[in-house]
Amino acid sequence: MINHKSVKRVLIAAAICLVAAASFLVISGRGARPQDRAQQQDRAQQKESSDEAVALRNALRRGGLREAAKLKGNYVEEYNAHLKWGRYDVESLTKNSAAVIVGRFTKQLDTRLLDGIAIFTDYEVALEELVKGDIKLGQTIVVTLPGGRIFFEDGTSAEQTTPTFEHPLIGHVYTLFLKQEAALPSVFFLSGGPQGLFDIEDSSGVKSHGRPEDPATVETKGKNRESFMKNVRELGRKWPKPGKCCG
């Protein structure tokens, strides 16, 4: 004779085991799935980031900043305005510059794209003193400096920021060591890059826009405007002929 009570106990025990096993699987599954999903998302993001980097690199190689802007809509990158080679003291800047002036920055003008890979911003500068060069007193010149944002015909834009090069303040007076390029004869560039720009607005001190370790920066540290300009004028008389500088 079948013992119904025994069979019932066996069935109940089996049911309890099945419920416990199912509960364990559910709990284990709940603990593992988010981690798996996070890992999958990380892998997908890394692949997407890698693909974007490759696409951007190819765009820059293919068509410079214009192509990068097409890809990104608004492309932004940091630009090192300082020379990778060549560091100059005040005398070498004076000797090798086409012009040395004291000028006041009066207006920020348009930006320009050079060689498809570098953005420069034009500034209007009113000449207040000519130390060296062929510029008429009272004349306004255009000086172009690295960095800025440019807009393209299709509505996209590219921007190059210059964290290590502070652009001049409108209204301030500066001493500028300048050079010219044959391709842009109506525009002046800084000799030696940022090394050729000195803020002399404050008569008690001179602020170089070069790197802290650049010779001209070290040389002028702690000098006031009068002593700095006295030295620049003496060097201008020593080296009156236009030079062809760097950067």
ChimeraX commands (.cxc) that place a marker at each C-alpha (Angstrom):
marker #1 position 0.00,0.00,0.00 radius 0.5
marker #1 position 1.23,3.46,-0.94 radius 0.5
marker #1 position 1.91,5.71,1.99 radius 0.5
marker #1 position 0.24,8.92,0.83 radius 0.5
marker #1 position 1.73,10.92,3.69 radius 0.5
marker #1 position 5.27,9.91,2.69 radius 0.5
marker #1 position 4.64,10.79,-0.95 radius 0.5
marker #1 position 3.21,14.13,0.06 radius 0.5
marker #1 position 6.26,14.91,2.20 radius 0.5
marker #1 position 8.59,14.04,-0.71 radius 0.5
marker #1 position 6.67,16.25,-3.12 radius 0.5
marker #1 position 6.68,19.16,-0.67 radius 0.5
marker #1 position 10.42,18.80,-0.11 radius 0.5
marker #1 position 11.07,18.73,-3.86 radius 0.5
marker #1 position 8.94,21.83,-4.37 radius 0.5
marker #1 position 10.85,23.69,-1.68 radius 0.5
marker #1 position 14.16,22.75,-3.34 radius 0.5
marker #1 position 12.94,23.95,-6.70 radius 0.5
marker #1 position 11.77,27.30,-5.27 radius 0.5
marker #1 position 15.09,27.78,-3.46 radius 0.5
marker #1 position 17.07,26.99,-6.60 radius 0.5
marker #1 position 14.97,29.38,-8.65 radius 0.5
marker #1 position 15.38,32.11,-6.04 radius 0.5
marker #1 position 19.14,31.63,-6.03 radius 0.5
marker #1 position 19.26,31.89,-9.82 radius 0.5
marker #1 position 17.18,35.07,-9.80 radius 0.5
marker #1 position 19.28,36.67,-7.07 radius 0.5
marker #1 position 22.52,35.64,-8.78 radius 0.5
marker #1 position 21.25,36.90,-12.11 radius 0.5
marker #1 position 20.24,40.24,-10.63 radius 0.5
marker #1 position 23.71,40.69,-9.14 radius 0.5
marker #1 position 25.59,39.83,-12.34 radius 0.5
marker #1 position 23.61,41.54,-15.08 radius 0.5
marker #1 position 24.31,45.21,-14.19 radius 0.5
marker #1 position 28.04,44.50,-14.00 radius 0.5
marker #1 position 27.94,42.74,-17.34 radius 0.5
marker #1 position 25.95,45.59,-18.85 radius 0.5
marker #1 position 28.42,48.16,-17.48 radius 0.5
marker #1 position 31.35,46.24,-18.95 radius 0.5
marker #1 position 29.60,46.00,-22.29 radius 0.5
marker #1 position 28.86,49.74,-22.23 radius 0.5
marker #1 position 32.48,50.52,-21.36 radius 0.5
marker #1 position 33.71,48.38,-24.24 radius 0.5
marker #1 position 31.23,50.03,-26.61 radius 0.5
marker #1 position 32.24,53.53,-25.46 radius 0.5
marker #1 position 35.93,52.72,-25.81 radius 0.5
marker #1 position 35.35,51.42,-29.33 radius 0.5
marker #1 position 33.27,54.49,-30.21 radius 0.5
marker #1 position 35.92,56.81,-28.77 radius 0.5
marker #1 position 38.65,54.99,-30.68 radius 0.5
marker #1 position 36.63,55.14,-33.91 radius 0.5
marker #1 position 36.01,58.88,-33.41 radius 0.5
marker #1 position 39.70,59.53,-32.81 radius 0.5
marker #1 position 40.64,57.68,-35.99 radius 0.5
marker #1 position 37.97,59.54,-38.00 radius 0.5
marker #1 position 39.15,62.89,-36.62 radius 0.5
marker #1 position 42.80,62.11,-37.34 radius 0.5
marker #1 position 41.92,61.15,-40.91 radius 0.5
marker #1 position 39.83,64.31,-41.35 radius 0.5
marker #1 position 42.72,66.53,-40.19 radius 0.5
marker #1 position 45.12,64.76,-42.54 radius 0.5
marker #1 position 42.68,64.98,-45.42 radius 0.5
marker #1 position 41.56,68.61,-45.15 radius 0.5
marker #1 position 42.90,70.25,-41.99 radius 0.5
marker #1 position 40.66,72.15,-39.62 radius 0.5
marker #1 position 37.92,72.61,-42.21 radius 0.5
marker #1 position 37.39,68.83,-42.49 radius 0.5
marker #1 position 37.60,68.41,-38.71 radius 0.5
marker #1 position 34.87,71.04,-38.36 radius 0.5
marker #1 position 32.68,69.18,-40.86 radius 0.5
marker #1 position 33.05,66.05,-38.76 radius 0.5
marker #1 position 32.47,67.64,-35.35 radius 0.5
marker #1 position 30.31,70.66,-36.20 radius 0.5
marker #1 position 32.36,72.81,-33.81 radius 0.5
marker #1 position 35.91,71.51,-33.53 radius 0.5
marker #1 position 38.04,72.78,-30.62 radius 0.5
marker #1 position 41.67,71.99,-29.87 radius 0.5
marker #1 position 44.53,73.40,-27.82 radius 0.5
marker #1 position 47.31,75.08,-29.77 radius 0.5
marker #1 position 50.86,75.60,-28.52 radius 0.5
marker #1 position 51.75,79.10,-29.71 radius 0.5
marker #1 position 55.37,78.87,-28.54 radius 0.5
marker #1 position 58.23,77.83,-30.78 radius 0.5
marker #1 position 59.50,74.28,-30.43 radius 0.5
marker #1 position 62.96,75.60,-31.22 radius 0.5
marker #1 position 64.63,78.99,-30.82 radius 0.5
marker #1 position 64.72,81.04,-27.63 radius 0.5
marker #1 position 65.82,84.67,-27.77 radius 0.5
marker #1 position 67.03,87.48,-25.60 radius 0.5
marker #1 position 66.04,91.11,-26.20 radius 0.5
marker #1 position 69.09,91.84,-28.35 radius 0.5
marker #1 position 68.53,88.89,-30.69 radius 0.5
marker #1 position 64.85,89.83,-31.00 radius 0.5
marker #1 position 65.82,93.40,-31.89 radius 0.5
marker #1 position 68.54,92.39,-34.33 radius 0.5
marker #1 position 66.41,89.88,-36.21 radius 0.5
marker #1 position 63.13,91.80,-36.37 radius 0.5
marker #1 position 61.88,93.76,-39.37 radius 0.5
marker #1 position 60.37,96.32,-37.00 radius 0.5
marker #1 position 60.33,97.12,-33.29 radius 0.5
marker #1 position 57.54,99.38,-32.09 radius 0.5
marker #1 position 55.58,100.61,-29.13 radius 0.5
marker #1 position 51.91,100.27,-30.04 radius 0.5
marker #1 position 48.46,100.30,-28.52 radius 0.5
marker #1 position 46.05,97.49,-29.36 radius 0.5
marker #1 position 42.87,99.26,-30.40 radius 0.5
marker #1 position 40.64,96.60,-31.95 radius 0.5
marker #1 position 40.27,92.86,-32.50 radius 0.5
marker #1 position 39.62,92.12,-36.16 radius 0.5
marker #1 position 38.86,88.93,-38.09 radius 0.5
marker #1 position 40.48,85.52,-37.85 radius 0.5
marker #1 position 42.38,83.84,-40.67 radius 0.5
marker #1 position 43.23,80.22,-41.47 radius 0.5
marker #1 position 46.87,79.61,-42.38 radius 0.5
marker #1 position 47.89,76.49,-44.33 radius 0.5
marker #1 position 44.60,74.91,-43.34 radius 0.5
marker #1 position 45.89,73.97,-39.88 radius 0.5
marker #1 position 46.49,77.18,-37.86 radius 0.5
marker #1 position 44.06,79.90,-36.83 radius 0.5
marker #1 position 45.36,83.44,-36.28 radius 0.5
marker #1 position 43.48,86.49,-35.01 radius 0.5
marker #1 position 44.17,89.94,-36.46 radius 0.5
marker #1 position 44.49,93.00,-34.25 radius 0.5
marker #1 position 44.62,96.68,-35.10 radius 0.5
marker #1 position 47.61,98.38,-33.45 radius 0.5
marker #1 position 48.18,102.14,-33.35 radius 0.5
marker #1 position 51.88,103.03,-33.57 radius 0.5
marker #1 position 53.06,105.25,-30.69 radius 0.5
marker #1 position 56.85,104.89,-31.06 radius 0.5
marker #1 position 59.03,103.49,-33.80 radius 0.5
marker #1 position 62.25,101.98,-32.48 radius 0.5
marker #1 position 63.23,100.26,-35.70 radius 0.5
marker #1 position 61.68,99.65,-39.11 radius 0.5
marker #1 position 59.92,101.32,-42.00 radius 0.5
marker #1 position 56.56,102.32,-40.50 radius 0.5
marker #1 position 55.24,105.87,-40.34 radius 0.5
marker #1 position 54.50,107.37,-36.94 radius 0.5
marker #1 position 50.79,107.52,-36.27 radius 0.5
marker #1 position 50.13,104.70,-38.71 radius 0.5
marker #1 position 47.82,101.84,-37.79 radius 0.5
marker #1 position 49.10,98.36,-38.59 radius 0.5
marker #1 position 47.65,94.84,-38.42 radius 0.5
marker #1 position 49.34,92.31,-36.17 radius 0.5
marker #1 position 48.16,88.71,-36.32 radius 0.5
marker #1 position 48.48,86.36,-33.34 radius 0.5
marker #1 position 48.01,82.59,-32.94 radius 0.5
marker #1 position 44.68,81.30,-31.71 radius 0.5
marker #1 position 41.02,82.12,-32.22 radius 0.5
marker #1 position 37.83,80.80,-33.77 radius 0.5
marker #1 position 36.91,80.72,-37.44 radius 0.5
marker #1 position 33.54,80.05,-39.07 radius 0.5
marker #1 position 33.17,78.24,-42.40 radius 0.5
marker #1 position 30.61,78.70,-45.17 radius 0.5
marker #1 position 28.68,75.55,-44.19 radius 0.5
marker #1 position 27.99,76.87,-40.67 radius 0.5
marker #1 position 30.67,74.77,-38.96 radius 0.5
marker #1 position 33.55,76.26,-36.99 radius 0.5
marker #1 position 37.02,75.48,-35.69 radius 0.5
marker #1 position 38.70,76.96,-32.64 radius 0.5
marker #1 position 42.25,76.86,-31.35 radius 0.5
marker #1 position 42.74,77.89,-27.75 radius 0.5
marker #1 position 46.15,79.03,-26.47 radius 0.5
marker #1 position 46.28,78.26,-22.73 radius 0.5
marker #1 position 49.99,79.16,-22.47 radius 0.5
marker #1 position 49.74,82.36,-24.50 radius 0.5
marker #1 position 47.67,85.25,-23.20 radius 0.5
marker #1 position 46.32,87.48,-25.95 radius 0.5
marker #1 position 46.81,91.26,-25.56 radius 0.5
marker #1 position 44.26,93.46,-23.87 radius 0.5
marker #1 position 42.51,96.05,-26.00 radius 0.5
marker #1 position 43.63,99.52,-24.92 radius 0.5
marker #1 position 46.96,98.38,-23.45 radius 0.5
marker #1 position 50.35,99.51,-24.71 radius 0.5
marker #1 position 52.91,96.90,-25.75 radius 0.5
marker #1 position 56.41,96.69,-27.14 radius 0.5
marker #1 position 56.32,94.47,-30.21 radius 0.5
marker #1 position 59.16,92.80,-32.09 radius 0.5
marker #1 position 57.75,92.16,-35.55 radius 0.5
marker #1 position 58.44,90.24,-38.72 radius 0.5
marker #1 position 56.71,89.97,-42.07 radius 0.5
marker #1 position 55.95,87.07,-44.38 radius 0.5
marker #1 position 56.17,87.41,-48.16 radius 0.5
marker #1 position 52.79,85.71,-48.55 radius 0.5
marker #1 position 51.10,88.31,-46.30 radius 0.5
marker #1 position 53.02,91.56,-46.76 radius 0.5
marker #1 position 50.31,93.74,-45.21 radius 0.5
marker #1 position 50.32,91.86,-41.92 radius 0.5
marker #1 position 52.91,91.64,-39.14 radius 0.5
marker #1 position 53.72,88.55,-37.07 radius 0.5
marker #1 position 55.56,88.38,-33.75 radius 0.5
marker #1 position 59.28,87.63,-33.98 radius 0.5
marker #1 position 59.99,84.48,-32.00 radius 0.5
marker #1 position 56.28,83.89,-31.42 radius 0.5
marker #1 position 55.00,85.12,-28.03 radius 0.5
marker #1 position 58.60,85.99,-27.06 radius 0.5
marker #1 position 58.19,89.14,-29.18 radius 0.5
marker #1 position 55.37,90.66,-27.10 radius 0.5
marker #1 position 55.82,92.72,-23.92 radius 0.5
marker #1 position 53.07,94.46,-21.97 radius 0.5
marker #1 position 54.37,97.85,-20.78 radius 0.5
marker #1 position 51.03,99.38,-19.76 radius 0.5
marker #1 position 52.15,99.41,-16.12 radius 0.5
marker #1 position 55.17,101.71,-15.79 radius 0.5
marker #1 position 56.41,99.83,-12.74 radius 0.5
marker #1 position 56.88,96.51,-14.50 radius 0.5
marker #1 position 57.27,94.76,-17.85 radius 0.5
marker #1 position 55.31,91.60,-18.62 radius 0.5
marker #1 position 56.71,89.22,-21.21 radius 0.5
marker #1 position 54.28,86.95,-23.03 radius 0.5
marker #1 position 56.99,84.37,-23.60 radius 0.5
marker #1 position 57.56,81.31,-21.45 radius 0.5
marker #1 position 59.03,81.84,-17.96 radius 0.5
marker #1 position 62.28,80.17,-19.06 radius 0.5
marker #1 position 62.72,82.16,-22.30 radius 0.5
marker #1 position 65.85,84.37,-22.16 radius 0.5
marker #1 position 63.97,87.62,-22.86 radius 0.5
marker #1 position 61.50,86.81,-20.07 radius 0.5
marker #1 position 64.30,86.10,-17.60 radius 0.5
marker #1 position 66.22,89.20,-18.74 radius 0.5
marker #1 position 63.28,91.59,-18.26 radius 0.5
marker #1 position 61.94,90.15,-15.02 radius 0.5
marker #1 position 61.73,92.92,-12.40 radius 0.5
marker #1 position 62.51,95.71,-14.88 radius 0.5
marker #1 position 60.35,98.80,-15.07 radius 0.5
marker #1 position 59.14,100.29,-18.34 radius 0.5
marker #1 position 61.75,103.07,-18.44 radius 0.5
marker #1 position 64.79,100.82,-18.05 radius 0.5
marker #1 position 63.37,98.24,-20.46 radius 0.5
marker #1 position 62.65,100.81,-23.18 radius 0.5
marker #1 position 66.04,102.46,-22.70 radius 0.5
marker #1 position 67.68,99.12,-23.45 radius 0.5
marker #1 position 65.40,98.45,-26.45 radius 0.5
marker #1 position 66.16,101.90,-27.96 radius 0.5
marker #1 position 69.90,101.38,-27.56 radius 0.5
marker #1 position 69.64,98.01,-29.26 radius 0.5
marker #1 position 67.55,99.56,-32.03 radius 0.5
marker #1 position 70.36,102.01,-32.75 radius 0.5
marker #1 position 72.87,99.16,-32.66 radius 0.5
marker #1 position 70.88,97.02,-35.09 radius 0.5
marker #1 position 69.01,99.48,-37.37 radius 0.5
marker #1 position 68.76,97.24,-40.43 radius 0.5
marker #1 position 65.66,95.04,-40.81 radius 0.5
marker #1 position 66.35,91.46,-39.87 radius 0.5
marker #1 position 64.60,88.24,-40.72 radius 0.5
marker #1 position 63.50,86.42,-37.66 radius 0.5
marker #1 position 61.94,83.25,-36.61 radius 0.5
marker #1 position 58.67,81.78,-35.66 radius 0.5
marker link #1:1,2 radius 0.2
marker link #1:2,3 radius 0.2
marker link #1:3,4 radius 0.2
marker link #1:4,5 radius 0.2
marker link #1:5,6 radius 0.2
marker link #1:6,7 radius 0.2
marker link #1:7,8 radius 0.2
marker link #1:8,9 radius 0.2
marker link #1:9,10 radius 0.2
marker link #1:10,11 radius 0.2
marker link #1:11,12 radius 0.2
marker link #1:12,13 radius 0.2
marker link #1:13,14 radius 0.2
marker link #1:14,15 radius 0.2
marker link #1:15,16 radius 0.2
marker link #1:16,17 radius 0.2
marker link #1:17,18 radius 0.2
marker link #1:18,19 radius 0.2
marker link #1:19,20 radius 0.2
marker link #1:20,21 radius 0.2
marker link #1:21,22 radius 0.2
marker link #1:22,23 radius 0.2
marker link #1:23,24 radius 0.2
marker link #1:24,25 radius 0.2
marker link #1:25,26 radius 0.2
marker link #1:26,27 radius 0.2
marker link #1:27,28 radius 0.2
marker link #1:28,29 radius 0.2
marker link #1:29,30 radius 0.2
marker link #1:30,31 radius 0.2
marker link #1:31,32 radius 0.2
marker link #1:32,33 radius 0.2
marker link #1:33,34 radius 0.2
marker link #1:34,35 radius 0.2
marker link #1:35,36 radius 0.2
marker link #1:36,37 radius 0.2
marker link #1:37,38 radius 0.2
marker link #1:38,39 radius 0.2
marker link #1:39,40 radius 0.2
marker link #1:40,41 radius 0.2
marker link #1:41,42 radius 0.2
marker link #1:42,43 radius 0.2
marker link #1:43,44 radius 0.2
marker link #1:44,45 radius 0.2
marker link #1:45,46 radius 0.2
marker link #1:46,47 radius 0.2
marker link #1:47,48 radius 0.2
marker link #1:48,49 radius 0.2
marker link #1:49,50 radius 0.2
marker link #1:50,51 radius 0.2
marker link #1:51,52 radius 0.2
marker link #1:52,53 radius 0.2
marker link #1:53,54 radius 0.2
marker link #1:54,55 radius 0.2
marker link #1:55,56 radius 0.2
marker link #1:56,57 radius 0.2
marker link #1:57,58 radius 0.2
marker link #1:58,59 radius 0.2
marker link #1:59,60 radius 0.2
marker link #1:60,61 radius 0.2
marker link #1:61,62 radius 0.2
marker link #1:62,63 radius 0.2
marker link #1:63,64 radius 0.2
marker link #1:64,65 radius 0.2
marker link #1:65,66 radius 0.2
marker link #1:66,67 radius 0.2
marker link #1:67,68 radius 0.2
marker link #1:68,69 radius 0.2
marker link #1:69,70 radius 0.2
marker link #1:70,71 radius 0.2
marker link #1:71,72 radius 0.2
marker link #1:72,73 radius 0.2
marker link #1:73,74 radius 0.2
marker link #1:74,75 radius 0.2
marker link #1:75,76 radius 0.2
marker link #1:76,77 radius 0.2
marker link #1:77,78 radius 0.2
marker link #1:78,79 radius 0.2
marker link #1:79,80 radius 0.2
marker link #1:80,81 radius 0.2
marker link #1:81,82 radius 0.2
marker link #1:82,83 radius 0.2
marker link #1:83,84 radius 0.2
marker link #1:84,85 radius 0.2
marker link #1:85,86 radius 0.2
marker link #1:86,87 radius 0.2
marker link #1:87,88 radius 0.2
marker link #1:88,89 radius 0.2
marker link #1:89,90 radius 0.2
marker link #1:90,91 radius 0.2
marker link #1:91,92 radius 0.2
marker link #1:92,93 radius 0.2
marker link #1:93,94 radius 0.2
marker link #1:94,95 radius 0.2
marker link #1:95,96 radius 0.2
marker link #1:96,97 radius 0.2
marker link #1:97,98 radius 0.2
marker link #1:98,99 radius 0.2
marker link #1:99,100 radius 0.2
marker link #1:100,101 radius 0.2
marker link #1:101,102 radius 0.2
marker link #1:102,103 radius 0.2
marker link #1:103,104 radius 0.2
marker link #1:104,105 radius 0.2
marker link #1:105,106 radius 0.2
marker link #1:106,107 radius 0.2
marker link #1:107,108 radius 0.2
marker link #1:108,109 radius 0.2
marker link #1:109,110 radius 0.2
marker link #1:110,111 radius 0.2
marker link #1:111,112 radius 0.2
marker link #1:112,113 radius 0.2
marker link #1:113,114 radius 0.2
marker link #1:114,115 radius 0.2
marker link #1:115,116 radius 0.2
marker link #1:116,117 radius 0.2
marker link #1:117,118 radius 0.2
marker link #1:118,119 radius 0.2
marker link #1:119,120 radius 0.2
marker link #1:120,121 radius 0.2
marker link #1:121,122 radius 0.2
marker link #1:122,123 radius 0.2
marker link #1:123,124 radius 0.2
marker link #1:124,125 radius 0.2
marker link #1:125,126 radius 0.2
marker link #1:126,127 radius 0.2
marker link #1:127,128 radius 0.2
marker link #1:128,129 radius 0.2
marker link #1:129,130 radius 0.2
marker link #1:130,131 radius 0.2
marker link #1:131,132 radius 0.2
marker link #1:132,133 radius 0.2
marker link #1:133,134 radius 0.2
marker link #1:134,135 radius 0.2
marker link #1:135,136 radius 0.2
marker link #1:136,137 radius 0.2
marker link #1:137,138 radius 0.2
marker link #1:138,139 radius 0.2
marker link #1:139,140 radius 0.2
marker link #1:140,141 radius 0.2
marker link #1:141,142 radius 0.2
marker link #1:142,143 radius 0.2
marker link #1:143,144 radius 0.2
marker link #1:144,145 radius 0.2
marker link #1:145,146 radius 0.2
marker link #1:146,147 radius 0.2
marker link #1:147,148 radius 0.2
marker link #1:148,149 radius 0.2
marker link #1:149,150 radius 0.2
marker link #1:150,151 radius 0.2
marker link #1:151,152 radius 0.2
marker link #1:152,153 radius 0.2
marker link #1:153,154 radius 0.2
marker link #1:154,155 radius 0.2
marker link #1:155,156 radius 0.2
marker link #1:156,157 radius 0.2
marker link #1:157,158 radius 0.2
marker link #1:158,159 radius 0.2
marker link #1:159,160 radius 0.2
marker link #1:160,161 radius 0.2
marker link #1:161,162 radius 0.2
marker link #1:162,163 radius 0.2
marker link #1:163,164 radius 0.2
marker link #1:164,165 radius 0.2
marker link #1:165,166 radius 0.2
marker link #1:166,167 radius 0.2
marker link #1:167,168 radius 0.2
marker link #1:168,169 radius 0.2
marker link #1:169,170 radius 0.2
marker link #1:170,171 radius 0.2
marker link #1:171,172 radius 0.2
marker link #1:172,173 radius 0.2
marker link #1:173,174 radius 0.2
marker link #1:174,175 radius 0.2
marker link #1:175,176 radius 0.2
marker link #1:176,177 radius 0.2
marker link #1:177,178 radius 0.2
marker link #1:178,179 radius 0.2
marker link #1:179,180 radius 0.2
marker link #1:180,181 radius 0.2
marker link #1:181,182 radius 0.2
marker link #1:182,183 radius 0.2
marker link #1:183,184 radius 0.2
marker link #1:184,185 radius 0.2
marker link #1:185,186 radius 0.2
marker link #1:186,187 radius 0.2
marker link #1:187,188 radius 0.2
marker link #1:188,189 radius 0.2
marker link #1:189,190 radius 0.2
marker link #1:190,191 radius 0.2
marker link #1:191,192 radius 0.2
marker link #1:192,193 radius 0.2
marker link #1:193,194 radius 0.2
marker link #1:194,195 radius 0.2
marker link #1:195,196 radius 0.2
marker link #1:196,197 radius 0.2
marker link #1:197,198 radius 0.2
marker link #1:198,199 radius 0.2
marker link #1:199,200 radius 0.2
marker link #1:200,201 radius 0.2
marker link #1:201,202 radius 0.2
marker link #1:202,203 radius 0.2
marker link #1:203,204 radius 0.2
marker link #1:204,205 radius 0.2
marker link #1:205,206 radius 0.2
marker link #1:206,207 radius 0.2
marker link #1:207,208 radius 0.2
marker link #1:208,209 radius 0.2
marker link #1:209,210 radius 0.2
marker link #1:210,211 radius 0.2
marker link #1:211,212 radius 0.2
marker link #1:212,213 radius 0.2
marker link #1:213,214 radius 0.2
marker link #1:214,215 radius 0.2
marker link #1:215,216 radius 0.2
marker link #1:216,217 radius 0.2
marker link #1:217,218 radius 0.2
marker link #1:218,219 radius 0.2
marker link #1:219,220 radius 0.2
marker link #1:220,221 radius 0.2
marker link #1:221,222 radius 0.2
marker link #1:222,223 radius 0.2
marker link #1:223,224 radius 0.2
marker link #1:224,225 radius 0.2
marker link #1:225,226 radius 0.2
marker link #1:226,227 radius 0.2
marker link #1:227,228 radius 0.2
marker link #1:228,229 radius 0.2
marker link #1:229,230 radius 0.2
marker link #1:230,231 radius 0.2
marker link #1:231,232 radius 0.2
marker link #1:232,233 radius 0.2
marker link #1:233,234 radius 0.2
marker link #1:234,235 radius 0.2
marker link #1:235,236 radius 0.2
marker link #1:236,237 radius 0.2
marker link #1:237,238 radius 0.2
marker link #1:238,239 radius 0.2
marker link #1:239,240 radius 0.2
marker link #1:240,241 radius 0.2
marker link #1:241,242 radius 0.2
marker link #1:242,243 radius 0.2
marker link #1:243,244 radius 0.2
marker link #1:244,245 radius 0.2
marker link #1:245,246 radius 0.2
marker link #1:246,247 radius 0.2
view
